[in-house]
């Protein structure tokens, strides 16, 4: 997952890059989509879901991630909640 904000004036190019990323992900069997934050409307989150297979995965994207970074005023890679060890602890009485 990535969170980023397009630089002013870069919105059209950002849209082109996001569409390219989606096409590449779809072709590789992954699902890729972007969501615009309803509260901070300049913020976009890019999500990627796909098949989980053992062993190394081939690259999904070409230059799309680098292009998004260069078109962004703010760019943050974010770890998914599934990457963190989440344990449900029972309350002690």
N, C-alpha and C positions, 0 to 999 in steps of 0.2 A: 504494500500500500504506500502511496506517495501523497503528500499534501503540498500544494503549491499555489502561488498566485501569479497570474500572467503579468508581465511588465506592461505598462500603459502603451497601447498601440500594437501589442503583439498578439492580440486576441485571435485574429483571423489565422495567423500562422500557427498558433497554439492549437486551434481547432483542427487544422490540417494534420498536425503531428498526432493528435489524439485519435483521429480517424485511422491514420496509418497504423498506430499501435494496436488498435482494435482489430484491424484486418489481419495483422501478423499473428496476434494471439489466437484469433479464430482459426486461422490456417494451421496453427500448431496444436489445436485441440484444447485451448484454454479459453476462458471467458474473461473479458476485459471491459470495464465500464468506468465512466467518470460521473461524479456526483458534485453538484455545486452546493456549497453550504448555504442553508436557508437563512442563517443569522449573519454570517460574514460572507456576503455574496461574491466577493472577489476571490474567495478560497475555493479550490477544486481539489477533490480527492480522487485519485485513480486507484481502482481496485483490480486485482488479478486473482482468479481462481482457476484451478485446473486439475488435471489428473495427478494423483500422487503415485509415483512409480519409484521403485528402488533404483539406486545408482544415479549417476550424474545426468542431469537434464541438459539438452542442447539449448543454446541461447534462444529466447523467444523473439527478442527485439533486435533491430539493427541499431540505428543511431537515435531512435525515438526518445529514449530516456535522457541522453546527452542533449538532444534538441530541446526537450522540455525544460531541462535545467538552464540552458542558455536563454530561453524565452521567459524565465521566471524572475520576478522580483524577490520571491521567497520560495524555497524548495526544500522539503524535508522528507527523507525516507522514514517511514514509520514501521515499527514492528507490529505484527499481527498479535492479537491476544492469544492465538493458538500457539505462538512461539514461546509464551511465558508459562512456567509451571503453575497451573492454577489448581489449588487444592481446596476442597470444600471442608471446612472445619466445623465440627459439631460444637455448639456452645457448651461450655462446662457450667455445671450448676453448683 
